[in-house]
C-alpha cells in the first residue's frame, strides 16, 4: 500500500497532496459504508422502478425447498410491515435475553485471561472468513443462504471492472492470519488526530457520528423494556472489525458466538462485505421479534463500524508513509 501512496502523492503537476488524499479516503469510506446501510435496509434508490424502496426480488436455486413466501412478494413488501412472529421467534428472544444475563454474571465473577481472549479472537477471525462463503452451510428452514443466486447490480454495465469488489483480508486456510491491533493504531488515539490535521475539523464530525450511533439506545429489545443493550451494540461493532482483522485486547470475542446466531452472522457479513446481495429473507431471518426500527439501528452500527475499519487501515498506511 505504501507503493500506491507514493504514486499518488509524488511531486509534480499531477501529484496529490496529503490533504487531498485524506479527503478522498473519507469520501470513499463513507460511500462504501453507506451502501451497506442502503442495501441492508432494503432501499432501492432507483425511484422510477416498480420495486422501489424494497428488497429486490431474488431468484432462488431450485434445490432449496424451504418456504419462500416472503421472497415471492418482495416487490410489494415494505419494511414498514411487521415481520412474521412465531413461537420459535419468541423463545429465540428469551434465549438471547438469558444469554446476555449469563454473560454479564460470568464477566462479573471472573474475566477471561489475555491468552484466552486472544485465542477466542483468532477463532472468531478464522470463522468469519467462512461465513457466507459456501465452506460452511447455514440452514434456515432446511435451506442455506448460499443457495440463493444473486443478480448483478444494474449499474454494473457502467463500471469498468464489475468483478472488482470486497476480498477477505486473508486467504481461507491460512494458519497465521494478519491482525490489526487497535492497541497499536486506534481511531481515538491515532486516526482522529491525523484526519483532523489533514482535513480540517472532519475528525470531529466523524467522531460525533461514531459516538452517536454507538451509544444510541432506547433500552428496549422487542417487547422488553429497560434493557441495557451495551453488550449487543459492542458485539455488533467489534464483530465487523473482527471480520476485517481488527482486534481489541480488552474484548472477549467469545461473547460473539454466545450472542449471534448463524443467520445474524450471515446477514452481517453480507451487508458489510457484499451489500448488493442482501435479501429480505436474510433480513427477516435474524432476531425475528425485533422491531424494524431496532434492525435499522443494527444497520447503522454495521455502517459506522464498516466505515471506521476502512478509515483505520487507510489512515495507518498514511501515517506510515509520513513517518
Secondary structure, 3 states (H helix, E strand, C coil): CHHHHHHHCCCCCCCCCHHHHHHHHHHHHHHHHHHHHHHHCCCCCCCCCCCCCCCCCCCECCCCCCCCHHHHCCCCCCCCCCCCCCHHHHHHHHHHHHHHHHHHHHHHHCCCCHHHHHHHHHHHHHHHHHCCCCCCCCEECCEEHHHECCCCCHHHHHCCCCCCCCCCCCCCCCCCCCCEECCCCCHHHHHHHHHHHHCCCHHHHHHHHHHHHHHCCCCEECCEECCCCHHHHHHHHHHHHHHCCEECCCCCCHHHHHHCCHHHHHHHHHHHHCHHHCCHHHHHHCCCCCCHHHHHHHHHHHHHHHHHHHHHHHHHHHHHHHC
